[in-house]
């Protein structure tokens, strides 16, 4: 999966945030909905222009973005 076939970022669309190509659907909003517990079916119902391949591209994009980074995970305070 080459996420670049599905995701673009242009300054004139959604302030330059990564979006599904030729839409205004941001990668961020799809990840937010998934984190909130939405199912794939709910996403596809709410965003009819979103395809299963677009969703795979979002995951590939996210993996690449975080893959080369180092993060400090701070334990949650009790």
Backbone as CSV, one residue per row, in Angstrom:
resi,resn,N_x,N_y,N_z,CA_x,CA_y,CA_z,C_x,C_y,C_z
1,UNK,0.856,-1.192,0.000,0.000,0.000,0.000,0.891,1.240,0.000
2,UNK,0.754,2.041,-1.028,1.440,3.323,-1.074,0.435,4.395,-0.674
3,UNK,0.550,4.876,0.540,-0.422,5.837,1.043,-0.439,7.112,0.211
4,UNK,0.663,7.416,-0.474,0.726,8.633,-1.286,-0.268,8.621,-2.456
5,UNK,-0.753,7.449,-2.810,-1.779,7.359,-3.854,-3.149,7.801,-3.347
6,UNK,-3.297,7.903,-2.032,-4.606,8.208,-1.432,-4.622,9.472,-0.585
7,UNK,-3.472,9.913,-0.127,-3.405,11.036,0.813,-2.567,12.149,0.213
8,UNK,-3.070,13.374,0.371,-2.331,14.540,-0.093,-2.444,15.647,0.943
9,UNK,-1.551,16.609,0.858,-1.596,17.793,1.717,-1.292,18.996,0.830
10,UNK,-2.278,19.893,0.755,-2.117,21.097,-0.053,-2.488,22.292,0.809
11,UNK,-1.743,23.376,0.702,-2.026,24.547,1.541,-3.434,25.098,1.367
12,UNK,-4.045,24.899,0.197,-5.368,25.455,-0.072,-6.517,24.534,0.344
13,UNK,-6.190,23.377,0.911,-7.228,22.435,1.354,-7.023,22.132,2.832
14,UNK,-7.992,22.484,3.639,-7.988,22.201,5.084,-6.693,22.685,5.755
15,UNK,-6.214,23.839,5.314,-5.037,24.446,5.947,-3.766,23.629,5.793
16,UNK,-3.718,22.749,4.799,-2.521,21.957,4.568,-2.471,20.651,5.333
17,UNK,-3.543,20.330,6.073,-3.569,19.052,6.784,-3.671,17.913,5.770
18,UNK,-3.129,16.745,6.096,-3.277,15.600,5.199,-4.752,15.208,5.076
19,UNK,-5.182,15.022,3.831,-6.566,14.652,3.537,-6.582,13.489,2.547
20,UNK,-7.718,12.809,2.487,-7.922,11.821,1.436,-7.977,12.594,0.116
21,UNK,-7.202,12.138,-0.837,-7.065,12.840,-2.128,-8.434,13.220,-2.706
22,UNK,-8.511,14.450,-3.172,-9.712,15.005,-3.817,-10.919,15.092,-2.895
23,UNK,-10.671,15.141,-1.578,-11.750,15.357,-0.599,-11.269,16.374,0.423
24,UNK,-12.133,16.665,1.361,-11.765,17.486,2.512,-11.808,16.632,3.789
25,UNK,-11.724,15.327,3.623,-11.724,14.391,4.758,-10.285,14.302,5.273
26,UNK,-10.065,14.813,6.482,-8.703,14.803,7.015,-8.368,13.449,7.640
27,UNK,-7.105,13.120,7.565,-6.594,11.930,8.256,-6.891,12.064,9.739
28,UNK,-6.708,13.249,10.250,-6.920,13.508,11.675,-8.337,13.164,12.122
29,UNK,-9.352,13.563,11.365,-10.730,13.306,11.805,-11.047,11.818,11.775
30,UNK,-10.516,11.108,10.791,-10.769,9.665,10.734,-10.100,8.980,11.921
31,UNK,-8.864,9.363,12.238,-8.191,8.777,13.406,-8.906,9.151,14.702
32,UNK,-9.419,10.381,14.779,-10.190,10.794,15.970,-11.426,9.916,16.151
33,UNK,-12.166,9.681,15.066,-13.374,8.860,15.164,-13.037,7.418,15.527
34,UNK,-11.973,6.887,14.949,-11.568,5.518,15.308,-11.171,5.447,16.783
35,UNK,-10.440,6.445,17.250,-10.036,6.475,18.662,-11.247,6.593,19.589
36,UNK,-12.307,7.209,19.087,-13.535,7.363,19.879,-14.394,6.098,19.855
37,UNK,-13.972,5.099,19.069,-14.695,3.840,19.065,-15.576,3.581,17.858
38,UNK,-15.548,4.460,16.875,-16.354,4.230,15.681,-15.868,2.986,14.961
39,UNK,-16.785,2.264,14.361,-16.448,1.103,13.544,-16.155,1.563,12.117
40,UNK,-15.550,0.675,11.345,-15.333,0.983,9.930,-16.667,1.220,9.235
41,UNK,-17.669,0.443,9.570,-18.994,0.610,8.952,-19.547,2.009,9.229
42,UNK,-19.379,2.490,10.451,-19.854,3.843,10.782,-19.098,4.900,9.984
43,UNK,-17.793,4.697,9.820,-17.001,5.643,9.026,-17.489,5.680,7.586
44,UNK,-17.671,4.499,6.983,-18.077,4.450,5.588,-19.488,4.995,5.389
45,UNK,-20.333,4.821,6.381,-21.687,5.372,6.300,-21.653,6.902,6.398
46,UNK,-20.828,7.408,7.288,-20.751,8.856,7.499,-19.936,9.573,6.425
47,UNK,-18.986,8.869,5.839,-18.113,9.449,4.811,-18.158,8.552,3.567
48,UNK,-19.200,8.677,2.752,-19.375,7.781,1.607,-18.225,7.813,0.598
49,UNK,-17.455,8.890,0.572,-16.328,8.960,-0.365,-15.103,8.231,0.166
50,UNK,-15.119,7.823,1.418,-14.015,7.078,2.017,-14.104,5.615,1.586
51,UNK,-12.984,5.069,1.130,-12.976,3.669,0.683,-12.132,2.822,1.636
52,UNK,-12.284,1.520,1.578,-11.416,0.652,2.389,-9.927,0.889,2.097
53,UNK,-9.581,1.146,0.842,-8.176,1.434,0.526,-7.724,2.766,1.119
54,UNK,-8.629,3.746,1.185,-8.293,5.006,1.840,-7.977,4.769,3.315
55,UNK,-8.776,3.937,3.949,-8.555,3.642,5.363,-7.213,2.932,5.561
56,UNK,-6.881,1.998,4.703,-5.572,1.340,4.771,-4.455,2.358,4.587
57,UNK,-4.664,3.309,3.686,-3.657,4.351,3.451,-3.469,5.220,4.690
58,UNK,-4.556,5.510,5.396,-4.445,6.288,6.632,-3.575,5.551,7.642
59,UNK,-3.784,4.250,7.787,-2.969,3.471,8.718,-1.502,3.434,8.276
60,UNK,-1.261,3.280,6.978,0.113,3.262,6.472,0.781,4.615,6.687
61,UNK,0.032,5.690,6.464,0.544,7.039,6.698,0.899,7.230,8.170
62,UNK,-0.018,6.855,9.053,0.223,7.003,10.493,1.430,6.186,10.930
63,UNK,1.555,4.993,10.408,2.692,4.139,10.745,4.003,4.791,10.331
64,UNK,4.033,5.368,9.143,5.261,6.014,8.673,5.586,7.257,9.499
65,UNK,4.569,8.030,9.837,4.785,9.259,10.597,5.359,8.964,11.981
66,UNK,4.844,7.946,12.652,5.321,7.656,14.009,6.471,6.658,14.028
67,UNK,6.716,5.992,12.928,7.693,4.912,12.899,9.118,5.306,13.218
68,UNK,9.528,6.483,12.807,10.910,6.888,13.001,11.104,7.820,14.192
69,UNK,10.076,7.986,14.980,10.150,8.898,16.117,10.421,8.150,17.415
70,UNK,10.996,8.846,18.355,11.160,8.323,19.705,10.217,9.079,20.614
71,UNK,9.540,8.363,21.476,8.552,8.978,22.360,8.822,8.568,23.790
72,UNK,8.640,9.502,24.690,8.714,9.190,26.108,7.283,8.946,26.580
73,UNK,7.026,7.758,27.051,5.706,7.431,27.555,5.739,7.612,29.060
74,UNK,4.975,8.577,29.520,4.945,8.914,30.947,3.799,8.150,31.585
75,UNK,4.075,7.412,32.673,2.992,6.684,33.341,1.907,7.638,33.822
76,UNK,0.686,7.166,33.755,-0.459,7.928,34.218,-0.402,8.052,35.728
77,UNK,-0.637,9.242,36.242,-0.636,9.451,37.687,-1.812,8.710,38.326
78,UNK,-1.566,8.119,39.471,-2.600,7.352,40.156,-3.579,8.248,40.861
